[in-house]
């Protein structure tokens, strides 16, 4: 059946895709069970209650999968039930655009090999998790998709290392550049102290390269990435 609730339908389609990619039989069964539950639920609350029962009745290693599906539906309910709470951009399955870049239709033409016939919404659960890959950043602006923290960069000067230092973070003269990452409040965008993270590298350019990699891996949105890179 076709689910009339847009949020449940998109989640069901997501689990259907995961079902198609799964190779192990237990994973197939779990994804299929969650997919069917989401498709056939009469409401978001009904879906939540069914997934909660599946989680409680499962003692295997796959209990966490049911709990995760239950928690996703709970978040949608808590945020008003709208599908907008799930959408973080658009994708063709291989190339992702963030929510901001996907507002401009011309941007899809700028992404090489973007398959328009495969275009669909990109959901938070698809780019979440502890490990982020190149697919977790926008193919245009290169910012993390579905960021969990907003950050600001600032150079923090240099430090002198002892003569003959072999740490790898300083240059031949023993001078290391410092760049600090500060978290910003999501509501006011004010900088929060102390620094969230600091990078030490042989040059400013190396600092920027390393800090960008850190932010991609951790899912931090870089407020002043372009100005620091220029």
FIKEFI-702596 format. One line per 4 residues: their letters; for each residue x, z, y of C-alpha. Coordinates in nm, 2 decimals, always signed. Layout:
BEGIN
A> X/Z/Y  ...
//
This chain:
BEGIN
XXXX> +0.00/+0.00/+0.00  +0.10/-0.05/+0.36  +0.15/+0.28/+0.55  -0.05/+0.28/+0.87
XXXX> +0.16/+0.56/+1.03  +0.45/+0.37/+1.19  +0.71/+0.66/+1.15  +0.63/+0.71/+0.78
XXXX> +0.63/+0.33/+0.72  +0.98/+0.29/+0.88  +1.11/+0.59/+0.68  +0.96/+0.45/+0.36
XXXX> +1.13/+0.11/+0.43  +1.46/+0.29/+0.48  +1.43/+0.46/+0.14  +1.33/+0.13/-0.01
XXXX> +1.65/-0.02/+0.12  +1.85/+0.27/-0.02  +1.67/+0.22/-0.35  +1.78/-0.14/-0.36
XXXX> +2.14/-0.04/-0.30  +2.16/+0.25/-0.54  +2.35/+0.19/-0.86  +2.31/+0.53/-1.05
XXXX> +1.98/+0.58/-1.22  +1.92/+0.94/-1.09  +1.97/+0.81/-0.73  +1.73/+0.52/-0.79
XXXX> +1.46/+0.77/-0.91  +1.50/+1.00/-0.62  +1.49/+0.72/-0.36  +1.20/+0.56/-0.53
XXXX> +1.01/+0.89/-0.54  +1.07/+0.96/-0.17  +0.98/+0.60/-0.08  +0.65/+0.62/-0.27
XXXX> +0.56/+0.96/-0.12  +0.62/+0.83/+0.23  +0.42/+0.51/+0.17  +0.12/+0.69/+0.01
XXXX> +0.10/+1.00/+0.22  -0.23/+1.03/+0.42  -0.05/+1.19/+0.72  +0.28/+1.31/+0.83
XXXX> +0.18/+1.67/+0.74  +0.08/+1.55/+0.39  +0.42/+1.37/+0.35  +0.60/+1.69/+0.46
XXXX> +0.40/+1.91/+0.22  +0.46/+1.67/-0.08  +0.83/+1.64/-0.01  +0.85/+2.02/+0.03
XXXX> +0.70/+2.06/-0.32  +0.94/+1.81/-0.46  +1.23/+2.00/-0.31  +1.11/+2.33/-0.45
XXXX> +1.04/+2.18/-0.79  +1.39/+2.02/-0.83  +1.68/+2.22/-0.96  +1.93/+1.93/-1.00
XXXX> +2.19/+1.81/-0.75  +1.93/+1.58/-0.60  +1.73/+1.86/-0.45  +1.92/+1.81/-0.12
XXXX> +1.79/+1.45/-0.10  +1.43/+1.58/-0.11  +1.51/+1.85/+0.14  +1.67/+1.60/+0.38
XXXX> +1.36/+1.37/+0.36  +1.14/+1.67/+0.42  +1.35/+1.78/+0.72  +1.34/+1.43/+0.87
XXXX> +0.96/+1.43/+0.86  +0.95/+1.78/+1.00  +1.16/+1.67/+1.30  +0.93/+1.38/+1.36
XXXX> +0.63/+1.61/+1.36  +0.80/+1.87/+1.58  +0.88/+1.60/+1.84  +0.52/+1.48/+1.86
XXXX> +0.49/+1.25/+1.57  +0.61/+0.94/+1.75  +0.82/+0.67/+1.59  +1.03/+0.67/+1.90
XXXX> +1.20/+0.99/+1.79  +1.35/+0.80/+1.50  +1.47/+0.48/+1.67  +1.83/+0.47/+1.80
XXXX> +1.87/+0.09/+1.83  +1.84/-0.23/+1.64  +2.03/-0.40/+1.36  +2.04/-0.69/+1.13
XXXX> +2.18/-0.47/+0.86  +2.54/-0.53/+0.94  +2.57/-0.53/+1.32  +2.42/-0.25/+1.52
XXXX> +2.32/-0.23/+1.88  +2.25/+0.11/+2.05  +1.91/+0.18/+2.21  +2.05/+0.09/+2.56
XXXX> +2.20/-0.24/+2.46  +1.91/-0.34/+2.25  +1.68/-0.33/+2.56  +1.83/-0.66/+2.68
XXXX> +1.73/-0.96/+2.46  +2.04/-1.15/+2.57  +2.26/-0.90/+2.41  +2.16/-1.02/+2.07
XXXX> +2.31/-1.36/+2.15  +2.64/-1.19/+2.25  +2.69/-1.04/+1.90  +2.86/-1.29/+1.68
XXXX> +2.68/-1.37/+1.35  +2.37/-1.15/+1.44  +2.10/-1.26/+1.20  +1.78/-1.26/+1.41
XXXX> +1.56/-1.32/+1.11  +1.69/-0.98/+0.97  +1.65/-0.79/+1.29  +1.48/-0.45/+1.26
XXXX> +1.48/-0.11/+1.42  +1.78/+0.12/+1.34  +1.69/+0.47/+1.25  +1.87/+0.80/+1.31
XXXX> +1.91/+0.89/+0.94  +2.09/+0.56/+0.88  +2.37/+0.64/+1.12  +2.38/+1.02/+1.07
XXXX> +2.59/+1.23/+0.84  +2.93/+1.38/+0.86  +3.13/+1.06/+0.80  +3.09/+0.78/+1.06
XXXX> +3.20/+0.43/+1.02  +3.23/+0.12/+1.24  +2.86/+0.07/+1.17  +2.79/+0.39/+1.35
XXXX> +2.89/+0.25/+1.69  +2.73/-0.02/+1.90  +2.88/-0.36/+1.85  +2.87/-0.43/+2.23
XXXX> +2.95/-0.11/+2.42  +3.13/+0.05/+2.13  +2.96/+0.38/+2.19  +2.85/+0.60/+1.90
XXXX> +2.49/+0.54/+1.80  +2.28/+0.85/+1.78  +2.55/+1.07/+1.95  +2.54/+1.44/+1.89
XXXX> +2.74/+1.55/+2.19  +2.81/+1.41/+2.54  +3.17/+1.43/+2.65  +3.39/+1.36/+2.96
XXXX> +3.76/+1.28/+2.95  +4.02/+1.40/+3.20  +4.40/+1.38/+3.19  +4.56/+1.72/+3.19
XXXX> +4.91/+1.63/+3.29  +5.22/+1.64/+3.07  +5.43/+1.88/+2.88  +5.80/+1.88/+2.81
XXXX> +5.92/+1.92/+2.45  +6.27/+2.03/+2.35  +6.55/+1.78/+2.33  +6.55/+1.59/+2.00
XXXX> +6.19/+1.68/+1.93  +6.05/+1.49/+1.63  +5.69/+1.59/+1.66  +5.57/+1.23/+1.72
XXXX> +5.35/+1.34/+2.01  +5.62/+1.30/+2.28  +5.82/+1.00/+2.40  +6.20/+0.95/+2.38
XXXX> +6.24/+1.17/+2.69  +6.05/+1.45/+2.52  +5.75/+1.42/+2.75  +5.40/+1.43/+2.61
XXXX> +5.08/+1.33/+2.79  +4.77/+1.55/+2.76  +4.40/+1.44/+2.77  +4.12/+1.70/+2.75
XXXX> +3.77/+1.63/+2.62  +3.49/+1.84/+2.78  +3.14/+1.87/+2.65  +2.86/+1.80/+2.90
XXXX> +2.52/+1.97/+2.91  +2.26/+1.73/+2.78  +2.01/+1.82/+3.04  +2.22/+1.86/+3.36
XXXX> +2.53/+1.67/+3.24  +2.74/+1.95/+3.39  +3.09/+2.00/+3.23  +3.11/+2.29/+2.99
XXXX> +3.43/+2.50/+2.97  +3.67/+2.55/+2.79  +3.78/+2.21/+2.67  +3.61/+2.09/+2.35
XXXX> +3.92/+1.91/+2.23  +4.27/+1.81/+2.35  +4.48/+1.52/+2.25  +4.86/+1.51/+2.29
XXXX> +5.04/+1.17/+2.27  +5.35/+0.99/+2.39  +5.17/+0.81/+2.67  +4.84/+0.80/+2.86
XXXX> +4.74/+0.48/+2.67  +4.80/+0.65/+2.34  +4.60/+0.95/+2.45  +4.30/+0.72/+2.53
XXXX> +4.33/+0.53/+2.20  +4.34/+0.86/+2.00  +4.06/+1.02/+2.19  +3.83/+0.72/+2.15
XXXX> +3.89/+0.74/+1.77  +3.81/+1.11/+1.77  +3.49/+1.05/+1.95  +3.38/+0.77/+1.72
XXXX> +3.45/+0.98/+1.42  +3.26/+1.28/+1.55  +2.98/+1.09/+1.72  +3.05/+1.20/+2.08
XXXX> +2.92/+0.98/+2.36  +3.19/+0.90/+2.61  +3.06/+0.92/+2.97  +3.37/+0.79/+3.14
XXXX> +3.52/+0.57/+2.86  +3.54/+0.26/+3.07  +3.69/+0.42/+3.38  +3.96/+0.60/+3.17
XX> +4.05/+0.28/+2.98  +4.08/+0.07/+3.30
//
